[in-house]
Amino acid sequence: MSNDQTEGRQTGRRAGNQARLRAFVAIALFVALLGGLLIGQPDNLYLWVKALHIIAVMSWMAALLYMPRLFIYHTDAPVGSDQSETFKVMESRLLKVIMNPAMMISWGLGLYLAWSVYGFQGGWLHAKLLFVVLLTGVHIHFSRAVRVFAGDGPRRTARYWRLMNEAPTLLMILIVIMAVVKPF
């Protein structure tokens, strides 16, 4: 039997390598587009960077909202079970393929916009950056949880992960209000 048949079609080594390759190609295309824009300096560069920033943030938020749902289901799966092993693969791929790259791109483009457009000035911008730092803390917390689950370490309750599922949502609401309304 092949490796994919023994480990499952989506959790085998071959599937993992294909997912990594697709992620690498997507990130490379994203970076190439951004590089072309920065070199070409079109008149609407700000709008392009803003659009790419929003795309990266949406990807980051999707992953941050999905990860605790995986943890809830993983918590209920017996340690060492096929189900638990599948969740480990899903969590690891979500973290490495979507969450981490999306966070780094969000931060890079966001800092570029904060510097080039606003000169890091404005109370609303400072508040937004604080909320983004807190969101990054949530990201780090989820990353550590992926490692704990991968090592079959002590698990938090499903109730805990249901509550943690709200943290990215609340921070996202505050960030969007700061960016759009600019209340101070």
C-alpha positions in Angstrom: 0.0 0.0 0.0 1.2 3.5 -0.7 1.8 6.1 2.0 -1.3 8.0 1.1 -3.5 4.9 1.4 -2.1 4.0 4.8 -2.3 7.6 6.2 -5.4 8.8 4.3 -5.7 10.7 1.1 -5.6 14.2 2.7 -3.2 13.5 5.6 -0.5 11.5 3.9 3.0 12.8 3.2 2.2 13.2 -0.6 -0.8 15.4 0.2 1.2 17.4 2.6 3.9 18.0 0.1 1.3 19.1 -2.5 -0.3 21.5 0.0 3.2 23.0 0.8 3.9 23.4 -2.9 0.6 25.2 -3.6 1.1 27.4 -0.6 4.6 28.3 -1.7 3.4 29.1 -5.2 0.6 31.3 -3.9 2.9 33.2 -1.6 5.5 33.6 -4.4 2.9 35.0 -6.7 1.7 37.4 -4.0 5.2 38.5 -3.3 5.9 38.9 -7.0 2.8 41.0 -7.5 3.8 43.2 -4.5 7.4 43.5 -5.7 6.2 44.5 -9.2 3.9 47.1 -7.7 6.7 48.5 -5.5 9.1 48.6 -8.4 6.6 50.0 -10.9 5.2 52.6 -8.5 1.8 53.0 -10.2 -0.2 56.1 -9.4 -2.6 53.9 -7.4 0.0 52.0 -5.4 -1.7 53.0 -2.1 -4.9 51.3 -3.3 -3.0 48.2 -4.4 -1.2 47.9 -1.1 -4.4 48.5 0.8 -6.2 45.8 -1.2 -3.4 43.3 -0.6 -3.4 44.2 3.1 -7.2 43.5 3.3 -6.8 40.2 1.5 -4.0 39.1 3.9 -6.0 40.2 6.9 -9.1 38.3 5.7 -7.0 35.2 5.3 -5.4 35.6 8.8 -8.9 36.2 10.3 -10.3 33.2 8.6 -7.6 31.0 10.1 -7.9 32.6 13.5 -11.6 31.9 13.5 -11.3 28.3 12.3 -8.4 27.2 14.5 -10.3 27.2 17.8 -13.1 25.2 16.2 -10.5 22.5 15.3 -9.3 22.6 18.9 -12.9 22.1 20.2 -13.3 18.9 18.1 -9.7 17.8 18.8 -10.3 18.1 22.5 -13.1 15.5 22.2 -11.0 13.1 20.1 -9.2 10.4 22.2 -5.4 10.8 22.3 -3.8 8.6 19.6 -7.0 8.0 17.7 -7.1 8.3 13.9 -9.4 11.4 14.5 -6.8 13.0 16.8 -4.1 12.4 14.3 -6.2 13.9 11.5 -6.8 17.0 13.6 -3.0 17.4 14.2 -2.4 17.5 10.4 -5.3 20.0 9.9 -4.0 22.3 12.7 -0.4 22.1 11.5 -1.3 22.9 7.9 -3.7 25.7 8.8 -0.9 27.3 11.0 1.9 26.9 8.6 0.2 27.4 5.2 -2.4 30.1 6.0 -2.1 31.6 9.5 1.6 32.4 9.7 2.1 33.7 6.1 -1.1 35.8 6.3 -0.1 37.3 9.7 3.4 38.2 8.4 2.0 39.8 5.2 -0.7 41.6 7.2 1.9 43.1 9.5 4.3 44.0 6.7 1.7 45.8 4.5 0.0 47.3 7.6 3.2 48.8 8.8 4.0 50.1 5.3 0.6 51.8 5.2 0.9 53.2 8.7 4.3 54.7 7.9 3.8 55.8 4.3 0.3 57.2 4.6 -0.1 58.2 8.2 3.5 58.6 9.4 2.5 56.5 12.5 0.4 59.5 13.7 -3.1 59.4 15.2 -4.6 58.0 18.3 -6.9 55.7 16.3 -3.8 54.2 14.6 -2.0 53.7 17.9 -5.1 52.0 19.3 -5.5 49.9 16.2 -1.8 48.8 16.5 -2.4 47.8 20.1 -5.4 45.7 19.1 -3.3 44.1 16.3 -0.5 43.3 18.9 -3.2 41.6 21.0 -4.5 39.7 18.0 -0.9 38.6 17.4 -0.8 37.4 21.0 -3.9 35.3 20.3 -2.1 33.9 17.2 0.9 32.9 19.3 -1.4 31.3 21.9 -3.0 29.2 19.1 0.4 28.3 17.7 1.5 27.0 21.1 -1.8 25.0 21.4 -1.0 23.4 18.0 2.3 22.2 19.5 0.7 20.9 22.7 -1.9 19.0 20.7 0.8 17.6 18.3 2.7 16.3 21.3 -0.5 14.8 23.0 0.1 17.2 25.9 -2.4 18.4 28.4 -5.6 19.7 26.7 -7.8 22.6 27.7 -11.5 22.0 27.7 -13.8 22.4 24.7 -15.5 25.2 26.7 -12.2 27.1 27.0 -11.7 26.9 23.2 -15.3 28.1 22.6 -14.5 31.2 24.7 -11.2 31.7 23.0 -13.0 31.5 19.6 -14.5 34.9 20.6 -11.2 36.7 21.1 -10.3 37.2 17.4 -13.8 38.3 16.7 -13.8 41.0 19.4 -10.4 42.2 18.4 -11.4 42.3 14.7 -14.4 44.4 15.6 -12.2 46.9 17.5 -9.6 47.0 14.7 -12.2 47.6 12.0 -13.8 50.4 14.0 -10.4 52.1 14.5 -9.5 51.8 10.8 -12.8 52.9 9.4 -14.3 55.3 11.9 -11.0 56.7 13.3 -12.8 57.9 16.4 -9.8 59.8 17.9 
